[in-house]
Amino acid sequence: MHHATGTDQETHRIYPASRRTGGDAVSSAEILAEEVPVALVYNGISHAVMLATPADLEDFAIGFSLSECIVGRAGEVLDLEIIEGGSGIEVQMQITAERAQALKRHRRSLAGRTGCGLCGTESLDQLARRSARVESSTVLAEGAVARALSGLQASQALFRATGAVHAAAWCEADGRIELLREDVGRHNALDKMVGALARRGQRFDGGFVLMTSRASYEIVQKAAAAGIAVVAAVSAPTGMAVRVAVESGVTLIGFARGERHCVYSHPQRIH
């Protein structure tokens, strides 16, 4: 497969601003996260345009392809090229003929936004069709979530600079953070993490994903599609996320803060 990794786009830039406290104003230079339109193109057909942080875009494209069930494994993406243009970035992929035909049958036209959920889903049937079932014997070590949380901030370089991005961290069953990806969108961060692991040929059992966001329906659904058995989030889940987790066999943890967290589904994987 041909790879074109990296872009000339900056993930963050300095912008002039004015900090105000009461009636006092002080000029300041603020570091802000960037988001750019990223078009995901399969066999010449633009399938989705997402607003994303312009980093780790090959991971993003592979992870999106897997978590949206466009391909079943990374090897079904035969070719990938990243092309920068004046209006954004295109990730052009060639997928197998069988997958391309399936994509044409189930095309969705996504209009990506920060915090995007179900933008462009054409029918309720499409919403239901993607629920995967995770069968995994993963069991987390005692205190694993707390250990992962304690190491999270040190791995969030872009967040430390900007305060404006989410992270998805892949953690071993003992809580050690193995890999982390950041993006302005929580779903994008998860896709980047999934893609990074898939490109290594790594399996998704035996560990868990830790999200710095709330746990939405789509976070759980994407995790299930990738075969991830445990999802932990620092904020709240939605009711729909819990229902999907119950149905798909995913252990869903919310409000993960320090030593405390709340388990909403399949607690057998948590000590």
N, C-alpha and C positions, 0 to 999 in steps of 0.2 A: 504494500500500500504506500502511495506517495503521501508524505506528511509535510505540511507547511505550518510550522509551529511559531507562535509569537507574532506580535504585530508592533507597529510603531506607535500605536495608541497608548496614551498614558492612563494608568488606573486612577490617578489622583493629580490634582493641580492646585496651585495657590491662587486664590481670588481675593481682591481687595474688599474690605468690608468696614463697617463702623460698629464697634461694640458700645452699647449704651447702657448706662446704669442711672436710673432716674433721669436727671437733666444733663448728665455728663456723657460726652461722646469721645471715643478714642479710636483713631484709625488702626486697623489691624490687617494682617494677612492670614487668611483662613485656608486650611487644606481641606479640599472637598473631593469626595469620591466621584468618579466619572461613570456615566452610563451611556452606552451607544447602541444604536439599532444593530442587531445581529440577525441576519437572514440565514435560515437553515434550508439548504437547497438539496433535494434528492433527485438524482438523475435528471437534472435540468429544471425541475419543478420546485418553485419556492413553496415550502410547506408552512413555515412559521417565521415570524419576525418578533424577536424578543429584545427587550431592553436589558442589557447585561454589562457587567464590568469587563472591559476588554483585556482579559487575562485568562490563561488556561482554556482557550477556546476549543482546542482539539478535545480536551477532556469534556468540555461542555457538550460538544456535538455528539460525541460517542455516548455520553451519559443520557442525554435527551433521547437519543435514538433507542436506547435500551429501556429507559423508564416510561417512554410513551409507546412501547411495544412495536416500534417501527422495525426493529431488528431483534433477534433473539440472542445474539451474541456479537461481540465486537468484530469478529472476523467476517461478518456479513456486510460490513462497511469496507468495500473493496478499495476505495480511493478517497482521499480527503485533501482539499486545498482551501486555504484561507486567503481571501482576496479583499483588500481594502479599497474602498471607494470614497468619494466625497460625501455621500449621504450615510455611510455606515460600513459594515463589514459583512461579506458573504462567506459562509462556510459551504463550499460545494462538495457534496458527497456522491459517490457512486455506490449503490447498494445492489445486492443480487437481484436478478430479474424476478424471482419469486416474491421477494419482499417488496419490490417496486410495484408489482401488480396488486399486492395486498394493500399497499398504501393508497393506490389510486381508488380502490374500492371503499376505503374508510377515510377519505381525506377530511382533514379538519383545517379550517383557515383560522389561525390564531393571530390575534392582534395583541402582541405582548405589551404589558405594562408592569411597572414595579408593583409587586404584590399581586400579580396576575393569578387568577385561579382557573376559571373554566372558560376564558375568553374564546369565543368562536366555536364552542362545541355545538354541533348542529342539531342534536336530538338527545332526549333522555336515554334512549337506547344506547347511544355512544357512551354516555356517562357510566352505565352499568356494565358494559361489556368488558371493561379492562380490569376488573377486580381479580387479581391473582391470589392463589392460596399458597402460603409459605409453610412448608413442612421442615422444621429445623429442631434439632436437639440442643441448640445453643443454651447455655446456662451461664449467667454472669457471676463472677466471683463477688463475694461480699465486699461492699464498699466500692465497686467498680465505677458506678456513676459519679460518686463523690470524687474519686481520684481523677476521673476524666475532667470534671468541672474545674478541679484545682489547677490543671495544666492547660486549660483552654485559652485563657487570656494571653499567655506567653506565645501562643501559636498564631494569634490574630494580628498580623503585622499591619494589614490595611485598616482594620478597625481601630487599632491604636493611633494611626495617623489621622483618620477621618471621623471615627465614631458613627459611620453611616452604612456599614455593610454587615450582612449576616455571614455565618460560617456553618459549614457542615463538616464534622470531624468523624473519621472512622477510627474506632477505638477497639482495642483488643478486649477479650472477655475480662481481663484483670483491670481494665480502665486506662491502660496506656494508649495515648493518642498516637496512631501510626501515620495518619495523613489528614490534612485539613485543606479545604478550599473555601474561598470567600467570594461573595458577590453581593451587589445591591439587592438582588432578589433571593429570597430564601429557597425557592424552587430551583433557581439557577445554581446556587451553591451546592445543593444536593446532587443535581445532575453532574456538576464538575467533579464532585467526589466519586460518584458512581463511575463516571468515565475514566477517571484516573486509575481506579482499582481494576476496572475491566481491561484497560490497556496493558496492565501488568499481568493479566491472566489470573488475577486473584479471585478466589471464591468469597461469597458474602456471608457464609455461615461462620460461626465461631466468634463473632464480634458484634458491635452495635454502632449505630450512628447517633451522634449528639448534635442537636440543632440549637442555634442561639435564638431561635424564633419561637412563635407559637406553633402548635402542631395542627396544620390544616388537613382537610380531606386529601388534598393533592399530595402533600408530603407523605402521608401514609400509603396512598395508592402507588406513588412512584417507588417507595421503598419496597412494597410488596412485589411490584413488577420486577425489581432487581433481585429479589430473593433475600432481602434484609429482614431478619426476624425480630429485631428489637430497635425501636426508635425512642430516643429520649429527647425532650425539649425543655428549655429553661422556662418557657411560658406555658400558657394554657392550651389544651386541645379544644377543638370544637366538638359538638355532639356528633356531627357527621363523621369526623375523624375517628372517634371512638367506635362508632358502628362499623365503619370500614375495617378498623383494626380487628374487631371481634370476628367479623366474617372472613377476613383474609389470613387470620392466624398470626398477626403481628402483635407483639407485646408493646404497648404504648405507655410511655412514661411522660408525665407532664409536671410542671412546676418544680423542675430539678434545680434546687438551690442548696448549695453546701451539702450537708448530710441528709437533707430532706427531699423527698419526691413522692409523687402519687402515681400508682400503677392502675391503669384503667382496663387492661385486657391481658389475658393469658399470663397471669402472674407466676406461673410455674418456672419461668426462666430467670426469676429474680429471687435472690436469697433474702 
